[in-house]
Each structure stands twice: as structure tokens, then as C-alpha cells.
Amino acid sequence: MDSWDSLIGHQRIIKALQRAARDDTPHHAYLCLGPEGIGKRTTARLFARALVCEAPELRPCNTCTSCRQADAGTHIDLLYEGPEAKGKSISVAQVREIQRKLAYRQTGARFRVVVIDEAGALNADAQNKLLKTLEEPPARTVLVLCALHAGLLLPTVRSRCQKLLFGPVTSEELQGWLVAEHDAEPLRAARAASTSRGLPGRALELLDPDLDEARTQRLKTLLGCVEGNTDDIETLLSIVQRNREESRVSLELLEEVIRDAAVRSSNAPIRAYHENFTVTRGPLTQLGPGLLSDLIDDIETAKGRLKRHVDSGALIEDLLLRLHGGAS
């Protein structure tokens, strides 16, 4: 079972949640915001377990009946909801089922907790349906919503929640955490931490040698693309054609490459994500920090368009064409 000590970063948020669980003073609704892999889901679930824990202090204790039931997924007063499948919306019917369960009498736990993962997937009707519960929650009921960013939710939903903003964790913190909590070899931990973009979940994934190697190969292909290597461009386009997940990963890596170029161009005292990979020719070596920043904005726009079912191959091909036109 996870414990508060096993978490990394976000100390202000963690201390506030620990205090709320210890003093029985939680807000009726929280909105945890941050990128995938930042730790908001793990924190939300740990907080939920702390609220149903039976121990007098140090919640969750990980030994009481409630903690064991929570770990097994059988605690009747601890509800988890999310999309039924990747890319699917959370429907009105799912919210209605939550409300039906909340209408039951509590079993004796200190609180009843609902954790909604990927709350940004709630469609508009589902959000409006949930609003009634947010406005008039049953006694001793806490809702915890997790989302990538606040803009995915209606203003009326956001305004009823206490917002918790999860920011990136430093490379130094991540490296120490990977070694201490996950028995990582120091050099591998340092590499995973430096390329994780401050995301603990991604840092853990990068400890897997196969995933790390696949990411390195993709990075080499992307470097070839930005340097104008036609073979690498054809390889990348064949990979991302009609494959949204591959396109998403490629856009994230391309954003990291451009960000590193901007750091080097401006001599900023910031550590590069990929210190062992440097673009040596092509437009990224000619553009100043301002234009490189514009390219990063273009990638953010492309990532948003990718979610709207555009042709992923055409999207990245257009981005590469604009990249190579930026230095002319």
C-alpha cells in the first residue's frame, strides 16, 4: 500500500490533505489539476483512503479493516469513477449511478469519498448532473475530481471545488526518490529524472529499459526530422499515420527537443531535458528564443487539435513543414 512518505513533491498540497484527514475537516469537493504522470491520481486515492481509515491518527494506517478494504477495492464508502474505456466520455448514467449510491446510508466510515479520475472526460450533461451533488453534497461526503487542466470543466463545476495545482517535481528530488523508493541504480535514476519533465509517473516508466530504449530511438528519429533527414521524416510519418497515441508521444518529444534548443540558444540556467542529444544542423540551430517559443506554442496547438480527431499524420507533417519554413 502507498503511504504519504512514498509520495514525491507537492509538499504543500500533501500537508494540507494530511491535516484535513487528521482533523476531520476536509472540503466537500477538490479539483486536482496537473499533467498525466504528475501524481495527482495517486495523491487523490491516498487522501480518500485516509478519510475512511479507522485509526485515531497517522491516516491511512494501512492495517485497519477500512484500509484493507480500500486496498482491495471493496470499501462500500469509497467510490471510484472514470471513463469506461480510453478516449470515452463519462456519461450522465455514470453520474446518476454515483448519486444513487450516495443516497444509501453510510456504513460507519468517517467519510464517504468519491474519486473521479479523468474528470475532464465528463460530458456537459454529466457535469451539469454532477453539479447538484457538488452544490448539495450528502453529509460527510467528499468528492475528489482529477483533470489535466481546469478548462476541461464547466465554470460552475470548477467554482464548487477547492483547486489543487500539481506542478513539476525537480530532477534532484526525482532522482533521490527513484533510488530510495524504487531501488533504481543512481545513473539510471539520474537519466530517468532528467528526461521525465518533472513527472514522477514518467520517471518510473523510464526505469524500464525497453521503454527507455524505445523513447531514445524515437528521439533520434525526431532529431533527424528537425535536421531535415528525409528518411527520418518518412519513418516518423509512417509511425504516426492514423495513430493518435504515437502522435501524442512524438509531439511531446518534439516539444522537448525545441525547448532544449531554446534553453541553449538563450544560455538560460536551466537543465536540458536531453543533455546527450543536440541538434547540430537545420532550422533549430538558426532560430532565436522568440521563434523557438512560437514553435512550442504551435506544438501545444497541435496537441489540442489531436484530441479533436484530425488526421494525425497530416498534423505532424504540417508541423514539420512549418518548422523547416521558420528559418527561411
Buried (B, 14 or more C-beta within 10 A) or exposed (E): EBEBEEBBBBEEBBEBBBEBBEEEEBBBBBBBBBBEBBBBBBBBBBBBBBBBBBBEEBBBBBEBEBBEBBBEEEBBBBBBBBBEEEEEBBBBEBBEEBBEEBEEEBEEBBBBBBBBBBBBBBBEEBBBBBBEBBEEBBEBBBBBBBBBEBEBBBEEBBEBBBEBBBEBBEBEBBBBBBBEBBEBEEEBBBBBBBBBBBBBBBBBBBBEEEBBEEBBEBBEBBBBBBBBBEEBBEBBBEBBBEBBEBBBBBBBBBBBBBBBBBBBBBEEEEEBBBEEBBBEEBBBBEBEBEBBBEBBEBBEEBBEBBEEEBBBBEBBBBBBEBBBEBEE
